[in-house]
Amino acid sequence: MGGPATKRAISQEAFDEVVKENMEDFDMEAAEALQDAIDSLTLQGVDLSGIITCVPGESLVQDNPVLKSIEDLKKHFGDLEFEDERELKKLSPLLLNLTNLCDPNRNNTESDTDKSSVDTNANAAIAARNGGVELVTSICGKVASCGNEEVIVSALQALTSLLRDVQTAQTFQKCGGPDIVIGILQQGTQNSELLNACYSVIAAAATGNEILKEAFVSLKVDQLLISTLKGQNKGSIPSLYDAIRILLTPDDFRVAASQVYGYARQFAKVGIPEALVDTLHEGLISPSLVSACVALKAVSVNDEICRSIADKGGIDAVLRCIDDSGEQLNKTVAQSCCSLLTKLAGSDYNKSAIVEKGGMDRLIRLCARFADEPSVIQEVMYIISVISLRLPDHASRAIEAGAGDLAIQTMQNFPAAQLLQRNACIMIRNLVVRNPENRKILLDNGIEKIIRKAKERHQNCKAAATDALRDLGLDNYNL
């Protein structure tokens, strides 16, 4: 399957000429001429990203702050003597200025006069169109071994702010970016800010880009990831977990088959799942708990890995975090841990482990804590569906724990919550399909009427509701 059609390109000079013609040939005012040029070219399928659209007579292209920032960097970098520490340090504020202009998560300074007017997406596109990625990648390569970690961090942060899409990532790769970043990591730094900056670049470059994922894996990024995970400062390196997640996410829709599942197995061989489990054992005091859950979910791609996580105490850790999230009413942790537990429960071995550790009761207790949070309850119902699939003993245990009452109460309490209604129907089906005794319990409590209401109200519930009604033993399940 091919990617989307490529838009037509236009140079800054050609765009400016269109605006000029509108003013001279059609006697338009400057603002009208500019807007007409934008509208007409957009209709023609021209890509205007990175084009500076200033009103003639009011400002000049050369006055654009992004262009000025790039020119300042070019000049200072071109004249730089790397042995001169004072001149080297002057790079940092210049790089920071570009970062502030292009990074959506930037920290604005007090001198910003109109923070809301800064369009970081447009600025990043302008920088990319005018050689910003090539320039900053080159700077990263030059300063990588300068010994001044502040300057290196500034360069990497600026680079992250420019890596927004496939095109900028490809430019980064052509400039040798992956080798530069991996080379910095291979120096063995323990500076958490520098490590975070490196993994931020990796995450940004690999997002939606199978080629960059392969490049980093080929450079043995897994060895560096595990080394950092075993370090003392892992809790202060949030992008570490982002990098793991993104490298293992099949998000490049230009390719027919992603290789990320093979990368996940490779990551497992070096011990990354076990290292992530260690973060889970730290519990809610860990600032990286949620990120570690998401990363561990990404690496849990087969039964062998899921079982190894359980053998290292992963299920115990997740269930403990679920308990604690309920006590502290931490919805974000609860959702993340439930989502991870669902993935781990894909292994039949782990399903039994979850039940044996009182998982059913603990999940129902969590729902009681979050009785007003359908987003948490729907996660729990999906876990119970997975644990009960083709396992009648587990389905019986779920009913004993209160899963049937949970379905009835929450479907009545949240009739508009589409995903909750659908997950409830799926759970009911798995609870009754091999357990005739469970059918009577649920039917006697009025579940048929509740399911039919969900089926009538929500399009995305129709199939799941029909299946649930059928497996409840009702002849008119298609009605």
MITOR-18389 format. One record per residue (C-alpha): residue in three letters; z, x, y. Coordinates in steps of 0.1 Angstrom, whole numbers, plus 2048, in hexadecimal, padded with zeros to 3 digits. Layout:
BEGIN
AlaZXY;...
# end
This chain:
BEGIN
Met800800800;Gly7F680E821;Gly80C810840;Pro8077FC860;Ala7E7801874;Thr7E981E88C;Lys7E98138B1;Arg7D08228C9;Ala7DD83F8DE;Ile7DA845903;Ser7E3862919;Gln7F9861937;Glu7DB86A94C;Ala7C684E93E;Phe7E1835944;Asp7E6840968;Glu7C083D96D;Val7C1819961;Val7DC81197A;Lys7C8823995;Glu7A980F98D;Asn7BC7EE98F;Met7C77F89B2;Glu7A68059BF;Asp78D7EF9AD;Phe7A07CE9AC;Asp7B57D29CB;Met7D67CD9B8;Glu7F87D69C6;Ala8087F49B5;Ala8227E09A1;Glu8077C6997;Ala7EF7E298D;Leu8097F2977;Gln8137D2965;Asp7EF7C8960;Ala7E77EA950;Ile8057E7939;Asp7FC7C392F;Ser7D77C9929;Leu7DB7EA916;Thr7F67DA900;Leu7DF7BD8F8;Gln7C47D78EE;Gly7DD7E68D5;Val7E38068E8;Asp8038198E1;Leu81681D902;Ser83582C8F4;Gly83D84C907;Ile827842924;Ile839845946;Thr833824958;Cys83D82B97C;Val830816999;Pro81782B9AE;Gly8248339D0;Glu84882D9C6;Ser84D84A9AE;Leu83986699C;Val83586D977;Gln84288F97E;Asp86388098B;Asn86B87096A;Pro88E87E960;Val88388493C;Leu865899947;Lys87B8AC95F;Ser8958B2944;Ile87A8C092D;Glu86B8D6948;Asp88E8E4950;Leu8938EC92C;Lys8718FC928;Lys877912946;His89A91D93D;Phe891922918;Gly872936921;Asp88694D938;Leu8A4950922;Glu8B2971916;Phe8C69698F8;Glu8DD9878FD;Asp8E897891E;Glu905961914;Arg908951936;Glu8E3948937;Leu8E593B913;Lys90292491C;Lys8ED915938;Leu8D790591C;Ser8F38ED912;Pro8F48D7931;Leu8CE8D6932;Leu8CD8CB90D;Leu8E98B2914;Asn8D68A3930;Leu8B889C919;Thr8D088E8FF;Asn8E0876918;Leu8BD86A922;Cys8B18648FE;Asp8CF85D8E8;Pro8D98388E5;Asn8FC8428DC;Arg8FF85B8F9;Asn91E85F90E;Asn915857932;Thr92486C94D;Glu93585E96C;Ser917869980;Asp900850971;Thr8F883798C;Asp8E881C977;Lys8F1821952;Ser8E1800948;Ser8BF80C955;Val8BC82893C;Asp8A481F920;Thr8AB839906;Asn89082D8EF;Ala87683090A;Asn884852915;Ala88385F8F1;Ala85E8558EF;Ile85686690F;Ala867886904;Ala8548858E2;Arg83387F8F3;Asn83989D90A;Gly8428B68F0;Gly8688B08EF;Val86B8B28C9;Glu8588D28C7;Leu86C8E28E3;Val88E8D88D7;Thr8868E18B3;Ser87B9038BF;Ile89B9078D3;Cys8B08FE8B4;Gly89E9198A1;Lys8A39338BC;Val8C892C8C2;Ala8D192789D;Ser8DD94A899;Cys8E99508BD;Gly90E94D8B4;Asn9159338CF;Glu91D9138BC;Glu9208FE8DB;Val8FB9058E4;Ile8F08FF8C0;Val9028DE8BF;Ser8F28D48E0;Ala8D08DC8D3;Leu8D58C88B3;Gln8E38AA8C5;Ala8C48AA8DC;Leu8AE8AC8BE;Thr8BF88F8AD;Ser8BA87A8CC;Leu8948808CA;Leu88F8788A5;Arg8888538A5;Asp86A84D88F;Val85185A875;Gln83D86C890;Thr85987F89F;Ala86788887D;Gln845896873;Thr8438AB892;Phe8668B788A;Gln85A8C1867;Lys83B8D3873;Cys8518E788A;Gly8668F386D;Gly8838DD876;Pro8918D7853;Asp8938FD84C;Ile8A490286E;Val8BF8E8868;Ile8C58F3844;Gly8C7917850;Ile8E290E868;Leu8F68FC84D;Gln8F191A835;Gln90493084E;Gly924920841;Thr932914861;Gln953901860;Asn94E8F2883;Ser94F8CC87D;Glu93B8C589D;Leu91F8DC892;Leu91F8CE86F;Asn91E8AB87D;Ala9018B4893;Cys8ED8C3876;Tyr8F28A5860;Ser8E988E87D;Val8C789F87F;Ile8C289C85A;Ala8CB87785B;Ala8B4870878;Ala89788386A;Ala899875847;Thr89C850852;Gly87E83E846;Asn86D85E83C;Glu868867817;Ile858889820;Leu876894834;Lys88E889819;Glu87B89E800;Ala87A8BB818;Phe8A08BB81C;Val8A78B67F6;Ser88F8D37EF;Leu8A38E9806;Lys8C28E17F0;Val8D48CB80A;Asp8E98BD7ED;Gln8FA8DF7E9;Leu9038DF80E;Leu90E8BB80D;Ile9278C17F1;Ser9338E0802;Thr93B8CC822;Leu94A8B080E;Lys9628C87FE;Gly96B8D8820;Gln98A8D0835;Asn9778BF852;Lys9638A583F;Gly976889850;Ser969894872;Ile944895867;Pro938871866;Ser91387A865;Leu91A88B843;Tyr91C869833;Asp8FF85C846;Ala8E9879839;Ile8F3871815;Arg8EB84C819;Ile8CA85182B;Leu8BD86C813;Leu8C48547F6;Thr8B5835807;Pro89182B7FE;Asp888820821;Asp86582F825;Phe84E81281F;Arg82F828821;Val8358357FE;Ala8318217DE;Ala84D8317CB;Ser86B8437DB;Gln87A8627CB;Val89D85A7D8;Tyr8AB84F7B6;Gly8A38727A9;Tyr8B58817C7;Ala8D386B7C0;Arg8D587979C;Gln8D289C7AB;Phe8EE8957C3;Ala9038887A7;Lys8FE8A8793;Val90E8BD7AF;Gly92C8A67B1;Ile9258927D1;Pro9328717C2;Glu9538817B7;Ala9578907DA;Leu95186E7EA;Val96B85F7D2;Asp9848777E0;Thr97E868803;Leu9858467F4;His9A68527E5;Glu9B185A809;Gly9B183580F;Leu9B0823831;Ile9BE842843;Ser99C85383E;Pro98584E85C;Ser968852844;Leu97283782B;Val95781E834;Ser93C839837;Ala946848815;Cys944825805;Val920821812;Ala916844807;Leu9268407E4;Lys91381F7E0;Ala8F28317E8;Val8F984C7CE;Ser9038337B2;Val8E082D7A5;Asn8E682C77F;Asp8FF824765;Glu90884875E;Ile91184F783;Cys92482E786;Arg939837767;Ser94085A774;Ile94D84B794;Ala965835780;Asp97085376B;Lys97986578B;Gly98F849796;Gly9758387AC;Ile97D8157A1;Asp9A281A7A5;Ala99C8277C8;Val98580B7D2;Leu99D7F07C5;Arg9BA8017D8;Cys9A68017F8;Ile99D7DC7F2;Asp9C27D47EF;Asp9CB7E880E;Ser9AE7D9822;Gly9BC7B781A;Glu9DF7C0825;Gln9D37CF845;Leu9B87B584B;Asn99D7CF84E;Lys97D7BB849;Thr9657D984C;Val9777EC831;Ala9797CD81B;Gln9547C681D;Ser94A7EA817;Cys9617EE7F9;Cys9567CD7EA;Ser9317D77EE;Leu9387F87DD;Leu94B7E87C1;Thr92E7D17BB;Lys9177EF7B6;Leu92F80079F;Ala9337E078B;Gly90E7E3781;Ser91C7F7764;Asp92A7E2748;Tyr9447FE742;Asn9507FA766;Lys9507D4764;Ser96B7D6748;Ala97E7F175C;Ile97F7DB77B;Val98C7BD766;Glu9A67D3754;Lys9B37E0775;Gly9BA7BD781;Gly99B7BC796;Met995796794;Asp9B878E7A1;Arg9B57A97BC;Leu99479B7C8;Ile9A17777C9;Arg9BF7847DC;Leu9A87957F5;Cys9967747FB;Ala9B7763802;Arg9BE77E81D;Phe99C77882C;Ala99A752828;Asp98974F849;Glu96F76A843;Pro95175E82F;Ser941780831;Val95D78F81C;Ile95F771804;Gln93A7727FC;Glu93C7977F3;Val95978F7DB;Met9467727CB;Tyr9287897C5;Ile93E7A37B4;Ile94D78879D;Ser92977D795;Val9207A178B;Ile9407A6777;Ser93B785764;Leu91778975C;Arg911785736;Leu93778B731;Pro94976A728;Asp96B77B726;His96778774A;Ala95C764754;Ser97B755745;Arg99176F756;Ala980766777;Ile988741774;Glu9AC74A76B;Ala9AE75F78A;Gly9A27427A0;Ala97C7497A4;Gly97472479E;Asp98C7187B9;Leu97F7337D0;Ala95B7267CC;Ile9657027D2;Gln97B7097F0;Thr964721802;Met94570D7FC;Gln9576EF80C;Asn966704828;Phe946716832;Pro9296FE82C;Ala912710845;Ala917733836;Gln8F6737823;Leu8FD757811;Leu92074C807;Gln91272C7F9;Arg8F773E7E6;Asn9107597D8;Ala92773D7CE;Cys90B72C7BA;Ile90274D7A9;Met9277537A0;Ile92B730792;Arg90D73477C;Asn91A75476D;Leu93D745768;Val92F727754;Val90F732743;Arg92273F724;Asn94372E729;Pro941708723;Glu96670572A;Asn96071174D;Arg9466F6753;Lys95F6DA74D;Ile9796EA765;Leu9606ED781;Leu94F6CC77C;Asp9716BA77B;Asn9786CA79D;Gly9596BC7AD;Ile9436DB7AD;Glu9236C77A6;Lys9246B57C8;Ile92B6D57DB;Ile90E6E87CB;Arg8F66CB7D2;Lys9006CB7F6;Ala8F96F17F8;Lys8D76EC7E7;Glu8CE6D17FF;Arg8D96E381E;His8CD707818;Gln8AA71180D;Asn8B6733800;Cys8D07217EA;Lys8B770B7D7;Ala8B07227BA;Ala8D372E7B5;Ala8E170A7B8;Thr8C86FD79F;Asp8D1718786;Ala8F671178B;Leu8F16EC786;Arg8DC6F2766;Asp8F670A758;Leu9126F175F;Gly9006DC745;Leu8F26C275D;Asp8D16B1752;Asn8C66A9776;Tyr8CA6CC783;Asn8A76CB793;Leu8AF6AE7A9;
# end
